[in-house]
């Protein structure tokens, strides 16, 4: 059985309501502890950018 790591962050609409989520998932061999925080940060920033874009629509 392959072990996995994942992290997800919400994508919110202009009312602050949950619209979807953005995530990263991979095998523990691919997402090593040294890179986990960096990958989580990228996903968090990306979900925040999408949320901001939705607020101007």
CHARMM-style PDB file with segment names, atoms N, HN, CA, C and O in Angstrom:
ATOM      1  N   UNK     1       0.836  -1.187   0.000  1.00  0.00      PROA
ATOM      2  CA  UNK     1       0.000   0.000   0.000  1.00  0.00      PROA
ATOM      3  C   UNK     1       0.880   1.250   0.000  1.00  0.00      PROA
ATOM      4  O   UNK     1       1.785   1.379   0.825  1.00  0.00      PROA
ATOM      5  N   UNK     2       0.612   2.158  -0.920  1.00  0.00      PROA
ATOM      6  HN  UNK     2      -0.123   2.053  -1.590  1.00  0.00      PROA
ATOM      7  CA  UNK     2       1.392   3.380  -1.023  1.00  0.00      PROA
ATOM      8  C   UNK     2       0.885   4.409  -0.015  1.00  0.00      PROA
ATOM      9  O   UNK     2      -0.314   4.670   0.078  1.00  0.00      PROA
ATOM     10  N   UNK     3       1.803   4.975   0.720  1.00  0.00      PROA
ATOM     11  HN  UNK     3       2.777   4.763   0.644  1.00  0.00      PROA
ATOM     12  CA  UNK     3       1.446   6.046   1.655  1.00  0.00      PROA
ATOM     13  C   UNK     3       1.445   7.363   0.907  1.00  0.00      PROA
ATOM     14  O   UNK     3       2.251   7.579   0.003  1.00  0.00      PROA
ATOM     15  N   UNK     4       0.529   8.245   1.293  1.00  0.00      PROA
ATOM     16  HN  UNK     4      -0.127   8.069   2.028  1.00  0.00      PROA
ATOM     17  CA  UNK     4       0.368   9.521   0.595  1.00  0.00      PROA
ATOM     18  C   UNK     4       0.380  10.684   1.571  1.00  0.00      PROA
ATOM     19  O   UNK     4       0.098  10.540   2.760  1.00  0.00      PROA
ATOM     20  N   UNK     5       0.716  11.833   1.027  1.00  0.00      PROA
ATOM     21  HN  UNK     5       0.945  11.951   0.061  1.00  0.00      PROA
ATOM     22  CA  UNK     5       0.611  13.093   1.760  1.00  0.00      PROA
ATOM     23  C   UNK     5      -0.234  14.030   0.912  1.00  0.00      PROA
ATOM     24  O   UNK     5      -0.175  14.002  -0.317  1.00  0.00      PROA
ATOM     25  N   UNK     6      -1.015  14.856   1.583  1.00  0.00      PROA
ATOM     26  HN  UNK     6      -1.063  14.879   2.582  1.00  0.00      PROA
ATOM     27  CA  UNK     6      -1.789  15.851   0.839  1.00  0.00      PROA
ATOM     28  C   UNK     6      -2.040  17.072   1.708  1.00  0.00      PROA
ATOM     29  O   UNK     6      -1.941  17.032   2.934  1.00  0.00      PROA
ATOM     30  N   UNK     7      -2.367  18.148   1.026  1.00  0.00      PROA
ATOM     31  HN  UNK     7      -2.448  18.181   0.030  1.00  0.00      PROA
ATOM     32  CA  UNK     7      -2.715  19.390   1.707  1.00  0.00      PROA
ATOM     33  C   UNK     7      -3.697  20.129   0.822  1.00  0.00      PROA
ATOM     34  O   UNK     7      -3.519  20.170  -0.395  1.00  0.00      PROA
ATOM     35  N   UNK     8      -4.727  20.712   1.408  1.00  0.00      PROA
ATOM     36  HN  UNK     8      -4.871  20.678   2.396  1.00  0.00      PROA
ATOM     37  CA  UNK     8      -5.750  21.425   0.639  1.00  0.00      PROA
ATOM     38  C   UNK     8      -6.074  22.756   1.297  1.00  0.00      PROA
ATOM     39  O   UNK     8      -5.951  22.915   2.511  1.00  0.00      PROA
ATOM     40  N   UNK     9      -6.492  23.708   0.471  1.00  0.00      PROA
ATOM     41  HN  UNK     9      -6.592  23.578  -0.516  1.00  0.00      PROA
ATOM     42  CA  UNK     9      -6.895  25.025   0.943  1.00  0.00      PROA
ATOM     43  C   UNK     9      -8.165  25.434   0.218  1.00  0.00      PROA
ATOM     44  O   UNK     9      -8.370  25.043  -0.931  1.00  0.00      PROA
ATOM     45  N   UNK    10      -9.027  26.220   0.872  1.00  0.00      PROA
ATOM     46  HN  UNK    10      -8.860  26.538   1.806  1.00  0.00      PROA
ATOM     47  CA  UNK    10     -10.311  26.597   0.270  1.00  0.00      PROA
ATOM     48  C   UNK    10     -10.173  27.672  -0.806  1.00  0.00      PROA
ATOM     49  O   UNK    10      -9.249  28.485  -0.792  1.00  0.00      PROA
ATOM     50  N   UNK    11     -11.117  27.645  -1.729  1.00  0.00      PROA
ATOM     51  HN  UNK    11     -11.867  26.984  -1.741  1.00  0.00      PROA
ATOM     52  CA  UNK    11     -11.298  28.718  -2.705  1.00  0.00      PROA
ATOM     53  C   UNK    11     -12.654  29.330  -2.376  1.00  0.00      PROA
ATOM     54  O   UNK    11     -13.679  28.650  -2.418  1.00  0.00      PROA
ATOM     55  N   UNK    12     -12.650  30.628  -2.047  1.00  0.00      PROA
ATOM     56  HN  UNK    12     -11.817  31.180  -2.013  1.00  0.00      PROA
ATOM     57  CA  UNK    12     -13.858  31.307  -1.586  1.00  0.00      PROA
ATOM     58  C   UNK    12     -14.375  32.282  -2.633  1.00  0.00      PROA
ATOM     59  O   UNK    12     -13.601  32.851  -3.403  1.00  0.00      PROA
ATOM     60  N   UNK    13     -15.690  32.470  -2.656  1.00  0.00      PROA
ATOM     61  HN  UNK    13     -16.319  32.008  -2.031  1.00  0.00      PROA
ATOM     62  CA  UNK    13     -16.278  33.442  -3.583  1.00  0.00      PROA
ATOM     63  C   UNK    13     -16.288  34.831  -2.950  1.00  0.00      PROA
ATOM     64  O   UNK    13     -15.731  35.028  -1.870  1.00  0.00      PROA
ATOM     65  N   UNK    14     -16.917  35.788  -3.618  1.00  0.00      PROA
ATOM     66  HN  UNK    14     -17.370  35.628  -4.496  1.00  0.00      PROA
ATOM     67  CA  UNK    14     -16.936  37.174  -3.146  1.00  0.00      PROA
ATOM     68  C   UNK    14     -17.661  37.353  -1.823  1.00  0.00      PROA
ATOM     69  O   UNK    14     -17.470  38.364  -1.147  1.00  0.00      PROA
ATOM     70  N   UNK    15     -18.496  36.382  -1.439  1.00  0.00      PROA
ATOM     71  HN  UNK    15     -18.651  35.561  -1.988  1.00  0.00      PROA
ATOM     72  CA  UNK    15     -19.203  36.441  -0.158  1.00  0.00      PROA
ATOM     73  C   UNK    15     -18.462  35.692   0.947  1.00  0.00      PROA
ATOM     74  O   UNK    15     -18.940  35.604   2.077  1.00  0.00      PROA
ATOM     75  N   UNK    16     -17.295  35.154   0.611  1.00  0.00      PROA
ATOM     76  HN  UNK    16     -16.906  35.225  -0.307  1.00  0.00      PROA
ATOM     77  CA  UNK    16     -16.529  34.382   1.576  1.00  0.00      PROA
ATOM     78  C   UNK    16     -17.027  32.963   1.741  1.00  0.00      PROA
ATOM     79  O   UNK    16     -16.667  32.275   2.697  1.00  0.00      PROA
ATOM     80  N   UNK    17     -17.859  32.525   0.804  1.00  0.00      PROA
ATOM     81  HN  UNK    17     -18.151  33.084   0.028  1.00  0.00      PROA
ATOM     82  CA  UNK    17     -18.411  31.169   0.859  1.00  0.00      PROA
ATOM     83  C   UNK    17     -17.498  30.204   0.108  1.00  0.00      PROA
ATOM     84  O   UNK    17     -16.866  30.563  -0.885  1.00  0.00      PROA
ATOM     85  N   UNK    18     -17.448  28.997   0.598  1.00  0.00      PROA
ATOM     86  HN  UNK    18     -17.961  28.706   1.405  1.00  0.00      PROA
ATOM     87  CA  UNK    18     -16.629  27.967  -0.029  1.00  0.00      PROA
ATOM     88  C   UNK    18     -17.165  27.628  -1.411  1.00  0.00      PROA
ATOM     89  O   UNK    18     -18.339  27.287  -1.562  1.00  0.00      PROA
ATOM     90  N   UNK    19     -16.307  27.722  -2.416  1.00  0.00      PROA
ATOM     91  HN  UNK    19     -15.354  27.999  -2.293  1.00  0.00      PROA
ATOM     92  CA  UNK    19     -16.678  27.364  -3.785  1.00  0.00      PROA
ATOM     93  C   UNK    19     -16.046  26.032  -4.179  1.00  0.00      PROA
ATOM     94  O   UNK    19     -16.675  25.204  -4.837  1.00  0.00      PROA
ATOM     95  N   UNK    20     -14.802  25.839  -3.770  1.00  0.00      PROA
ATOM     96  HN  UNK    20     -14.290  26.512  -3.235  1.00  0.00      PROA
ATOM     97  CA  UNK    20     -14.071  24.618  -4.095  1.00  0.00      PROA
ATOM     98  C   UNK    20     -12.820  24.575  -3.229  1.00  0.00      PROA
ATOM     99  O   UNK    20     -12.673  25.346  -2.281  1.00  0.00      PROA
ATOM    100  N   UNK    21     -11.934  23.669  -3.571  1.00  0.00      PROA
ATOM    101  HN  UNK    21     -12.054  23.043  -4.341  1.00  0.00      PROA
ATOM    102  CA  UNK    21     -10.667  23.579  -2.860  1.00  0.00      PROA
ATOM    103  C   UNK    21      -9.569  23.264  -3.865  1.00  0.00      PROA
ATOM    104  O   UNK    21      -9.815  22.687  -4.924  1.00  0.00      PROA
ATOM    105  N   UNK    22      -8.380  23.649  -3.514  1.00  0.00      PROA
ATOM    106  HN  UNK    22      -8.180  24.117  -2.653  1.00  0.00      PROA
ATOM    107  CA  UNK    22      -7.205  23.367  -4.322  1.00  0.00      PROA
ATOM    108  C   UNK    22      -6.292  22.513  -3.461  1.00  0.00      PROA
ATOM    109  O   UNK    22      -6.058  22.826  -2.294  1.00  0.00      PROA
ATOM    110  N   UNK    23      -5.772  21.425  -4.039  1.00  0.00      PROA
ATOM    111  HN  UNK    23      -5.962  21.171  -4.988  1.00  0.00      PROA
ATOM    112  CA  UNK    23      -4.955  20.524  -3.226  1.00  0.00      PROA
ATOM    113  C   UNK    23      -3.766  19.992  -4.004  1.00  0.00      PROA
ATOM    114  O   UNK    23      -3.709  20.062  -5.232  1.00  0.00      PROA
ATOM    115  N   UNK    24      -2.837  19.468  -3.260  1.00  0.00      PROA
ATOM    116  HN  UNK    24      -2.883  19.411  -2.263  1.00  0.00      PROA
ATOM    117  CA  UNK    24      -1.702  18.740  -3.819  1.00  0.00      PROA
ATOM    118  C   UNK    24      -1.639  17.412  -3.076  1.00  0.00      PROA
ATOM    119  O   UNK    24      -1.762  17.364  -1.852  1.00  0.00      PROA
ATOM    120  N   UNK    25      -1.446  16.340  -3.827  1.00  0.00      PROA
ATOM    121  HN  UNK    25      -1.346  16.379  -4.822  1.00  0.00      PROA
ATOM    122  CA  UNK    25      -1.374  14.999  -3.253  1.00  0.00      PROA
ATOM    123  C   UNK    25      -0.271  14.230  -3.955  1.00  0.00      PROA
ATOM    124  O   UNK    25      -0.093  14.348  -5.167  1.00  0.00      PROA
ATOM    125  N   UNK    26       0.458  13.454  -3.199  1.00  0.00      PROA
ATOM    126  HN  UNK    26       0.314  13.358  -2.214  1.00  0.00      PROA
ATOM    127  CA  UNK    26       1.501  12.631  -3.798  1.00  0.00      PROA
ATOM    128  C   UNK    26       1.971  11.574  -2.830  1.00  0.00      PROA
ATOM    129  O   UNK    26       1.650  11.599  -1.641  1.00  0.00      PROA
ATOM    130  N   UNK    27       2.725  10.663  -3.354  1.00  0.00      PROA
ATOM    131  HN  UNK    27       2.986  10.643  -4.319  1.00  0.00      PROA
ATOM    132  CA  UNK    27       3.308   9.607  -2.526  1.00  0.00      PROA
ATOM    133  C   UNK    27       4.324  10.226  -1.574  1.00  0.00      PROA
ATOM    134  O   UNK    27       4.939  11.246  -1.883  1.00  0.00      PROA
ATOM    135  N   UNK    28       4.491   9.600  -0.418  1.00  0.00      PROA
ATOM    136  HN  UNK    28       3.991   8.771  -0.166  1.00  0.00      PROA
ATOM    137  CA  UNK    28       5.454  10.125   0.555  1.00  0.00      PROA
ATOM    138  C   UNK    28       6.864  10.158  -0.026  1.00  0.00      PROA
ATOM    139  O   UNK    28       7.694  10.960   0.403  1.00  0.00      PROA
ATOM    140  N   UNK    29       7.138   9.294  -0.995  1.00  0.00      PROA
ATOM    141  HN  UNK    29       6.463   8.642  -1.343  1.00  0.00      PROA
ATOM    142  CA  UNK    29       8.449   9.313  -1.648  1.00  0.00      PROA
ATOM    143  C   UNK    29       8.612  10.553  -2.524  1.00  0.00      PROA
ATOM    144  O   UNK    29       9.734  10.994  -2.772  1.00  0.00      PROA
ATOM    145  N   UNK    30       7.503  11.115  -2.991  1.00  0.00      PROA
ATOM    146  HN  UNK    30       6.591  10.757  -2.790  1.00  0.00      PROA
ATOM    147  CA  UNK    30       7.545  12.299  -3.845  1.00  0.00      PROA
ATOM    148  C   UNK    30       7.463  13.588  -3.042  1.00  0.00      PROA
ATOM    149  O   UNK    30       8.163  14.556  -3.340  1.00  0.00      PROA
ATOM    150  N   UNK    31       6.615  13.604  -2.030  1.00  0.00      PROA
ATOM    151  HN  UNK    31       6.046  12.819  -1.787  1.00  0.00      PROA
ATOM    152  CA  UNK    31       6.453  14.797  -1.191  1.00  0.00      PROA
ATOM    153  C   UNK    31       7.178  14.530   0.125  1.00  0.00      PROA
ATOM    154  O   UNK    31       6.598  14.063   1.104  1.00  0.00      PROA
ATOM    155  N   UNK    32       8.447  14.841   0.104  1.00  0.00      PROA
ATOM    156  HN  UNK    32       8.919  15.221  -0.692  1.00  0.00      PROA
ATOM    157  CA  UNK    32       9.292  14.580   1.269  1.00  0.00      PROA
ATOM    158  C   UNK    32       9.123  15.709   2.286  1.00  0.00      PROA
ATOM    159  O   UNK    32       8.752  16.824   1.916  1.00  0.00      PROA
ATOM    160  N   UNK    33       9.391  15.429   3.564  1.00  0.00      PROA
ATOM    161  HN  UNK    33       9.691  14.524   3.865  1.00  0.00      PROA
ATOM    162  CA  UNK    33       9.196  16.445   4.604  1.00  0.00      PROA
ATOM    163  C   UNK    33       9.890  17.777   4.306  1.00  0.00      PROA
ATOM    164  O   UNK    33       9.376  18.836   4.664  1.00  0.00      PROA
ATOM    165  N   UNK    34      11.044  17.727   3.659  1.00  0.00      PROA
ATOM    166  HN  UNK    34      11.461  16.866   3.368  1.00  0.00      PROA
ATOM    167  CA  UNK    34      11.780  18.957   3.362  1.00  0.00      PROA
ATOM    168  C   UNK    34      11.024  19.858   2.383  1.00  0.00      PROA
ATOM    169  O   UNK    34      11.219  21.074   2.390  1.00  0.00      PROA
ATOM    170  N   UNK    35      10.165  19.279   1.545  1.00  0.00      PROA
ATOM    171  HN  UNK    35      10.006  18.292   1.540  1.00  0.00      PROA
ATOM    172  CA  UNK    35       9.433  20.051   0.541  1.00  0.00      PROA
ATOM    173  C   UNK    35       7.968  20.276   0.895  1.00  0.00      PROA
ATOM    174  O   UNK    35       7.285  21.047   0.220  1.00  0.00      PROA
ATOM    175  N   UNK    36       7.479  19.624   1.932  1.00  0.00      PROA
ATOM    176  HN  UNK    36       8.034  18.998   2.480  1.00  0.00      PROA
ATOM    177  CA  UNK    36       6.050  19.672   2.247  1.00  0.00      PROA
ATOM    178  C   UNK    36       5.569  21.098   2.517  1.00  0.00      PROA
ATOM    179  O   UNK    36       4.554  21.524   1.965  1.00  0.00      PROA
ATOM    180  N   UNK    37       6.278  21.827   3.349  1.00  0.00      PROA
ATOM    181  HN  UNK    37       7.102  21.481   3.798  1.00  0.00      PROA
ATOM    182  CA  UNK    37       5.860  23.195   3.677  1.00  0.00      PROA
ATOM    183  C   UNK    37       5.902  24.105   2.454  1.00  0.00      PROA
ATOM    184  O   UNK    37       5.029  24.956   2.282  1.00  0.00      PROA
ATOM    185  N   UNK    38       6.909  23.931   1.608  1.00  0.00      PROA
ATOM    186  HN  UNK    38       7.618  23.239   1.747  1.00  0.00      PROA
ATOM    187  CA  UNK    38       7.005  24.741   0.392  1.00  0.00      PROA
ATOM    188  C   UNK    38       5.826  24.455  -0.536  1.00  0.00      PROA
ATOM    189  O   UNK    38       5.208  25.384  -1.056  1.00  0.00      PROA
ATOM    190  N   UNK    39       5.510  23.179  -0.745  1.00  0.00      PROA
ATOM    191  HN  UNK    39       6.011  22.424  -0.323  1.00  0.00      PROA
ATOM    192  CA  UNK    39       4.373  22.820  -1.598  1.00  0.00      PROA
ATOM    193  C   UNK    39       3.063  23.334  -1.010  1.00  0.00      PROA
ATOM    194  O   UNK    39       2.215  23.853  -1.736  1.00  0.00      PROA
ATOM    195  N   UNK    40       2.899  23.191   0.294  1.00  0.00      PROA
ATOM    196  HN  UNK    40       3.588  22.769   0.884  1.00  0.00      PROA
ATOM    197  CA  UNK    40       1.680  23.678   0.947  1.00  0.00      PROA
ATOM    198  C   UNK    40       1.560  25.190   0.769  1.00  0.00      PROA
ATOM    199  O   UNK    40       0.464  25.700   0.538  1.00  0.00      PROA
ATOM    200  N   UNK    41       2.667  25.900   0.872  1.00  0.00      PROA
ATOM    201  HN  UNK    41       3.557  25.486   1.059  1.00  0.00      PROA
ATOM    202  CA  UNK    41       2.653  27.353   0.681  1.00  0.00      PROA
ATOM    203  C   UNK    41       2.247  27.752  -0.729  1.00  0.00      PROA
ATOM    204  O   UNK    41       1.513  28.721  -0.918  1.00  0.00      PROA
ATOM    205  N   UNK    42       2.724  27.006  -1.715  1.00  0.00      PROA
ATOM    206  HN  UNK    42       3.321  26.218  -1.562  1.00  0.00      PROA
ATOM    207  CA  UNK    42       2.363  27.284  -3.108  1.00  0.00      PROA
ATOM    208  C   UNK    42       0.873  27.077  -3.319  1.00  0.00      PROA
ATOM    209  O   UNK    42       0.215  27.890  -3.969  1.00  0.00      PROA
ATOM    210  N   UNK    43       0.338  25.991  -2.773  1.00  0.00      PROA
ATOM    211  HN  UNK    43       0.872  25.331  -2.246  1.00  0.00      PROA
ATOM    212  CA  UNK    43      -1.095  25.710  -2.926  1.00  0.00      PROA
ATOM    213  C   UNK    43      -1.917  26.763  -2.192  1.00  0.00      PROA
ATOM    214  O   UNK    43      -2.946  27.209  -2.700  1.00  0.00      PROA
ATOM    215  N   UNK    44      -1.476  27.162  -1.006  1.00  0.00      PROA
ATOM    216  HN  UNK    44      -0.640  26.799  -0.594  1.00  0.00      PROA
ATOM    217  CA  UNK    44      -2.197  28.183  -0.236  1.00  0.00      PROA
ATOM    218  C   UNK    44      -2.218  29.513  -0.986  1.00  0.00      PROA
ATOM    219  O   UNK    44      -3.263  30.155  -1.079  1.00  0.00      PROA
ATOM    220  N   UNK    45      -1.079  29.925  -1.517  1.00  0.00      PROA
ATOM    221  HN  UNK    45      -0.229  29.403  -1.441  1.00  0.00      PROA
ATOM    222  CA  UNK    45      -1.017  31.178  -2.277  1.00  0.00      PROA
ATOM    223  C   UNK    45      -1.902  31.108  -3.517  1.00  0.00      PROA
ATOM    224  O   UNK    45      -2.583  32.075  -3.858  1.00  0.00      PROA
ATOM    225  N   UNK    46      -1.889  29.972  -4.181  1.00  0.00      PROA
ATOM    226  HN  UNK    46      -1.336  29.186  -3.904  1.00  0.00      PROA
ATOM    227  CA  UNK    46      -2.697  29.814  -5.393  1.00  0.00      PROA
ATOM    228  C   UNK    46      -4.184  29.872  -5.087  1.00  0.00      PROA
ATOM    229  O   UNK    46      -4.945  30.496  -5.826  1.00  0.00      PROA
ATOM    230  N   UNK    47      -4.607  29.227  -4.004  1.00  0.00      PROA
ATOM    231  HN  UNK    47      -3.989  28.720  -3.404  1.00  0.00      PROA
ATOM    232  CA  UNK    47      -6.027  29.269  -3.650  1.00  0.00      PROA
ATOM    233  C   UNK    47      -6.441  30.690  -3.263  1.00  0.00      PROA
ATOM    234  O   UNK    47      -7.562  31.110  -3.550  1.00  0.00      PROA
ATOM    235  N   UNK    48      -5.548  31.425  -2.617  1.00  0.00      PROA
ATOM    236  HN  UNK    48      -4.637  31.084  -2.383  1.00  0.00      PROA
ATOM    237  CA  UNK    48      -5.845  32.817  -2.259  1.00  0.00      PROA
ATOM    238  C   UNK    48      -5.961  33.683  -3.511  1.00  0.00      PROA
ATOM    239  O   UNK    48      -6.829  34.554  -3.579  1.00  0.00      PROA
ATOM    240  N   UNK    49      -5.104  33.459  -4.497  1.00  0.00      PROA
ATOM    241  HN  UNK    49      -4.399  32.751  -4.442  1.00  0.00      PROA
ATOM    242  CA  UNK    49      -5.178  34.216  -5.755  1.00  0.00      PROA
ATOM    243  C   UNK    49      -6.487  33.953  -6.480  1.00  0.00      PROA
ATOM    244  O   UNK    49      -7.119  34.880  -6.985  1.00  0.00      PROA
ATOM    245  N   UNK    50      -6.892  32.697  -6.530  1.00  0.00      PROA
ATOM    246  HN  UNK    50      -6.378  31.944  -6.120  1.00  0.00      PROA
ATOM    247  CA  UNK    50      -8.157  32.348  -7.183  1.00  0.00      PROA
ATOM    248  C   UNK    50      -9.313  33.010  -6.444  1.00  0.00      PROA
ATOM    249  O   UNK    50     -10.223  33.556  -7.069  1.00  0.00      PROA
ATOM    250  N   UNK    51      -9.277  32.963  -5.115  1.00  0.00      PROA
ATOM    251  HN  UNK    51      -8.538  32.520  -4.608  1.00  0.00      PROA
ATOM    252  CA  UNK    51     -10.336  33.592  -4.318  1.00  0.00      PROA
ATOM    253  C   UNK    51     -10.417  35.087  -4.604  1.00  0.00      PROA
ATOM    254  O   UNK    51     -11.511  35.628  -4.766  1.00  0.00      PROA
ATOM    255  N   UNK    52      -9.268  35.757  -4.667  1.00  0.00      PROA
ATOM    256  HN  UNK    52      -8.379  35.318  -4.535  1.00  0.00      PROA
ATOM    257  CA  UNK    52      -9.260  37.201  -4.970  1.00  0.00      PROA
ATOM    258  C   UNK    52      -9.822  37.463  -6.364  1.00  0.00      PROA
ATOM    259  O   UNK    52     -10.559  38.429  -6.565  1.00  0.00      PROA
ATOM    260  N   UNK    53      -9.482  36.619  -7.315  1.00  0.00      PROA
ATOM    261  HN  UNK    53      -8.883  35.835  -7.153  1.00  0.00      PROA
ATOM    262  CA  UNK    53      -9.996  36.788  -8.682  1.00  0.00      PROA
ATOM    263  C   UNK    53     -11.512  36.633  -8.712  1.00  0.00      PROA
ATOM    264  O   UNK    53     -12.191  37.349  -9.449  1.00  0.00      PROA
ATOM    265  N   UNK    54     -12.045  35.718  -7.929  1.00  0.00      PROA
ATOM    266  HN  UNK    54     -11.494  35.137  -7.331  1.00  0.00      PROA
ATOM    267  CA  UNK    54     -13.493  35.526  -7.885  1.00  0.00      PROA
ATOM    268  C   UNK    54     -14.202  36.731  -7.277  1.00  0.00      PROA
ATOM    269  O   UNK    54     -15.352  37.013  -7.614  1.00  0.00      PROA
ATOM    270  N   UNK    55     -13.528  37.432  -6.394  1.00  0.00      PROA
ATOM    271  HN  UNK    55     -12.594  37.204  -6.121  1.00  0.00      PROA
ATOM    272  CA  UNK    55     -14.146  38.586  -5.728  1.00  0.00      PROA
ATOM    273  C   UNK    55     -14.334  39.769  -6.668  1.00  0.00      PROA
ATOM    274  O   UNK    55     -15.165  40.637  -6.401  1.00  0.00      PROA
ATOM    275  N   UNK    56     -13.588  39.821  -7.751  1.00  0.00      PROA
ATOM    276  HN  UNK    56     -12.913  39.116  -7.968  1.00  0.00      PROA
ATOM    277  CA  UNK    56     -13.718  40.947  -8.680  1.00  0.00      PROA
ATOM    278  C   UNK    56     -14.648  40.635  -9.844  1.00  0.00      PROA
ATOM    279  O   UNK    56     -14.891  41.497 -10.689  1.00  0.00      PROA
ATOM    280  N   UNK    57     -15.163  39.433  -9.897  1.00  0.00      PROA
ATOM    281  HN  UNK    57     -14.965  38.733  -9.210  1.00  0.00      PROA
ATOM    282  CA  UNK    57     -16.089  39.068 -10.985  1.00  0.00      PROA
ATOM    283  C   UNK    57     -17.459  39.644 -10.756  1.00  0.00      PROA
ATOM    284  OT1 UNK    57     -18.360  39.438 -11.570  1.00  0.00      PROA
TER     285      UNK     57
END
